Amino acid sequence: MKAYHFDSFNDALAGLRLRDDPMPVPGPGEVVVRMRATSLNYRDLLAAAGQLPGVRPGLIPLSDGAGEVVAIGDGVHRVGPGDRVVAAFNQSWIAGRPELEFMRDMLGGTVDGVLAEYVKLDQQGLERVPDYLSHEEAASLPCAAVTAWSALHCGLPLLPGHTVLVQGSGGVSIFALQLAKSFGCRVIATTSSDAKAVRLRALGADAVVNYRETPEWGAAVRALTGGRGVDRIVEVGGPGTLEQSISCTAFNSQIALVGFVGGLGATINPRLLMRSGLSTHSIAVGSRGDLARLLAAMDATRLRPVIDRVFAFAQATDAYRHLQAQQHLGKVVISVD
C-alpha cells in the first residue's frame, strides 16, 4: 500500500514523500481501515514545518480521515468489516476532561496519521459515520468540527437567542457558525473580504464585519448587538485578535481559546480578562465522546460540512499549498480513492 511520510520538515513541503509501505495487520483490539478521504487543518501546516511538538522524521501526517473497516483483530466488538468509520483526533481520550496522558496519542502529530491507503487503529478511537455523510464530509470532522462543538459547549450553556462571534472562514469557524445556528443562536462573523462575507451570510451568518476595512472591529461587533456584546466567542486568532474580542463581550460571557492564526506577538492586560465576569476556556479539540455527540447532532439535523476543495491522493502537496494560501472557505480534503 502507499502512504505519505515526512522525511524532513520545512515550509516548502519538500520533505513530504509518497512511499510503498507494508500492509498493516491488526493486533488484539485493533482494526485496519481502508481510508477513503482525509482532510487538513492549520496544525498540519505546523507539523509540515516541524513546529508541532512530537513530530519526527518518518511521520505519516494528518489527523482527520474516514474510510471502511477491512480487517479486525481479536476482541474487536465496537466495529466490524464493512463499517464506515471516522477516526477520533486523540485516540486515547475516550471521555471526560482532558489529561496530559491523552495528549500523547494525537494522530498526525505524536503518532502516525491517516494520509495513507490503509491505516491500523485501535477500535476505541473510532466512531461509525452516519449514512447521510460522504467519506469526504466525514473526514472533515475530527479536528475542526469537534473543536467547534467543544468551543460551543464549554462553561455556561449556550442558549437559543444568544449571540456567537466566529472569526474568519477556516474549518473551525465555519463549523461553529453552522452549529451555533442549529442551536438557535445569532451569529456574527468576521472576515477579510467582501466576497467571503457574501458566502458567510449564505451559510447563515446574521452579520459580517470586514476586519481589514474596520481594524477596530470589536466596537463594530458590539454595535451590532445594540451595545450588549456577544455571549460566546470562538477565538481562533489568539493574542493577535484577543483584545478586540474582549472589547465586544457581554456580561458573564465566555471566550473559547482555539488557535493563534492571528499571531503570537501581542500582550493582553490581565484586567481586561477580569472585567464583567468574562471567562476563558482553552479548547483541546475533544474526546471520542465529543465526536460521538457531534455525529448524533449532525445526524438529527442533517448538517452538511462545507468543503472548499477536494484533491486527489497524488496531489497531497497541492492540498497543503492550497491551505497555506488561506483563500479557502471551509475544509480542504484529500480523496484516497
N, C-alpha and C positions, 0 to 999 in steps of 0.2 A: 504494500500500500504506500501511498505518498503522503508526506507530511511536511509542513514548513517548520524550519528551525532558524533561530537567530545564532549564526556563527559568531557574530560580534555585534556591538551596539553603537549606532551613530545616527545623527539626524538625517543622513542621506539614505537610510534604509538599505545600504549596500550589504549588510550582514544577513538579510533575510533570504534564505535559500530553500528550495524545494528538494527534498531527499526521498530516496526509496528506503522505507523502514519495514521491519518485520511486522507481520500481522500480530496484534495483541491477543493474548489468551487470557480469559477471565479466571481468576482465582476464587476462593470462597467469598461469597458476598459481593462479587464484582460482576459487571456486565460489560459487553462490548457493544458500542453504539456506532452504527453507520451514520456518520454526520451528513446532513443534507444542507445545512446552512449555518453560517456563523455571522457575528456582527462585531463592529468595532466601537470602542469607547475612547474617551480622551486619555484614560490611563494607558491604553495600548500605545499611544504616541510616546508617553513617558517611558514605557518598557522598551520601545524600539531605540530610544536614545540612551538606555542604560540608567535612567533616572528613577526607576521604580525599585524600592527595596526588595532584595531577594532574587532579582533576575540573575541568570547565569548563562554562560555560553551553552548552546545546545537546546535552549528553551523552545518548546512549541508554544507559540503565542495564542492569545485571545481567550477570554473567559466565557463568552456567550455563544452557545451553539445548541442546535436541535437536530434530531435525527430519529433513527429507528433502532430498537434493540435487535441484535442479530445473534447474540450468544450470551448465556448466563452461566455463572459458576455455582458451586454447591451452596445451598442455603439461601438462594435468592428467592424472595417472595413478594417484593413490592412491585416489580415489573416483570414482563415476560417477553419472549421473542415476538417481534411484530409490533410491539407497543411504540407509539410515537412519544418521545420524551424530550425534555429540556433540562439542561444541567444547571444546578444552583451555582451561583458565583463562588460562594465559600462552601466547600464540600463537607466540612465537619461542623458547621454551625447549623444545627437542626432546628432549634427553637430557643426562646428565652433571650436574655440580654447578651450582648457580645462580650466575649472573654478573650484575653490575649492569645490563649492557645488556639482559638479558632482562626486567628489571622495567619496561621502557617499553612493553610490549605486553600489559598486563593488561586483559582485557575488562571493560567497565563501570566503568573507573577512568581509566587513562591513554588508552584508546581506546574507541570506541563499543562498547556491549554488545549484548545479544541480545533485549531486550524490544521486539520488532518482528515483523511478519508475515513479512518476508523479510530476510535478512542476508547480506552478502558477506564471505567469509572466505578466508584462504589455505588451500590444500589441506594444507599441513604442520601446520595447527593443528586437524585433525580426526581422529577415530577412529570406526570403524564400531561400531554398537550391537549387542550380542548379541541374537539373535532373541527370547529369552525375556523381555526387558525391554520395558516400555511406554515411550513417549516421556516420560511424566511421571516414571517411575523413572529413566530415563537422564539426564534434566535435573537430577536431584538430585545428580549425582556429581562434576562437575569441580572444585569447590572443597572442599566438606566431606569427601567420601569420599576424594579424593586426599590431602587434608591428613591424614586419619586413617591412610591407608595409609603415608604418609611418616613420620608420628609413630611408627608401629609398626615401621618398617624402619630407622630411623636408628641409628647407633652399633652396639653389640654386637647379635648376633642375638637375637631374641625366640624362645624355645623352648617347646614344649609343656610344661605344668606351671608355667610362670612366672605371676606374678600381675601384672595390669594394673589400674591405677586410672583410671577415667574420671570426669569432672566434669559433672554436670547432664544435661540431656536435649535439648540442641541437636543440630544435624546432625552436627558432627564427633564429638561424644561418642557418639551412637548408632551411627554407622558404626564407630567404634573398638571399641565393645562387640561388635558383630556380627563384625567382622573378627578380633578377638582370640579370640573363642570358636571361630571357624572354624580358627584356628591351634592350638587345643588348650590355650589359656590359661585360667586362672581370672581372673574379672573382678569387681572391687569398684567400685561406683558411688556417687557422692554425689548428693543431690537435696534439693529444698526442701520436698517434700510427701509424705505417705504415699500419696496417690493415684498420684503419679508413681513412687514406689518399687514399687508393685504392677506397673505397666506395665514398669518396667525389669527386674524379676525375670522377667516373662513373656517378655521379649526375650533372656533368658539370663544376666542378672547373677547371680552366685553369692551376693552380699551387697550390701546397700544401706545407706548411712548418711545420715540426715537431718541436714544441716548446720545447719538452723535449731534443731532440738532439741538438737544436740550441737555447739556452736560450736568446741570443740577436737576437731574430727573426725579430725585426724591421729592422735591417740592411739587413737581407736576403730578406725581402719583398721589400724593396727599390731597392735592386739589381735586383729583378725580373721585375721591371718597368724601367730598364735602368737608375736608379738614379732619375727619376722624382718624384716618390712617388704615393700613391693612392689618389683617389678623394673622396671616402666615406668609412668610417669605421663603421660597426655595432658593437659597443663596448659592449659586454656582460660581460667582465671580471671586469670592474670597475677600482678602484685605483690600483689593483694588476697588471693590464696589460696596463694601460693608458699611461705610459711613453714610453713603446715600441711602442704603437700605434702612438703616436705623432711623434716618430722618423721616421716613414715611410710615413708621409703625404706629399701630393703635395702642391704647392702654391694655396691658396684660396680653400682649401679642407674643409671637414666637418666630424665631428665625432658625430654619433648618440649615446647618452649615454642611454643604455638599462638596464644593470644589473650590478651585482658585484660578480659574481661567482668566480672571482679570488681573492677575499678577500678585506677587508676594511682598512688594516693597512698602506698602502703606502701613502706617501705625494707627491704632484706634485709641481714643481717650476712654479709659475704663468707665468714666462717669456716664458716657453715652449708653453703655450696656446696662446700667443700673436704673435708668430712668423709666418711669411708667410701668414698672413691673415686667419689663422686657426679659425674656429668657431665650437662651440659645441652646441648640441641640446638635451635637456632632453626629452625622449620619455615616455609618459604615456599611452601606448597601443594605443588607438584611439577611435573615436566616432562610433556610429552606421552607420553614413555616410561613414566612412572609411571602415567598414566591407562591406557595400553595394558595394563600388567601387572595393574592393578586389575581391568579389564574381563575379562581372561583368567581371573583367580582367581574372580571372581564367576560367570563362565560355567561354570566347573568345579564350583562348589559350589551354584549356583543361589541365591545370596544375594539377597534382595529388600530394597531400600531401604524404610525406614519413612517414609511420607508422612503428615504430620499433617492437611493440608487442601489441596484444590485449588480455586483461584479462577478465575473466567472472566477473559478478557483485559480486558474492560471494568471489572473490579473490581481492577485492579492496586494502586490506592491502598489498598483494603481489605486486600489481602495484606500490604502494608508495615505497616499498623497492627496486624494480627494478629501479625506477628513482633515488633513493638515491645512488645506486651503481655506477651511472654515466658511465655505459657501453653501454647505448643506443645510437642509431643514428636515429634521428627523434623523432616522438611523441609516448608516452605511452598512450594507450587508454583502457578504461573500457567499455565493452559492457553491456547494461542494458536489453537486450532481455532475 
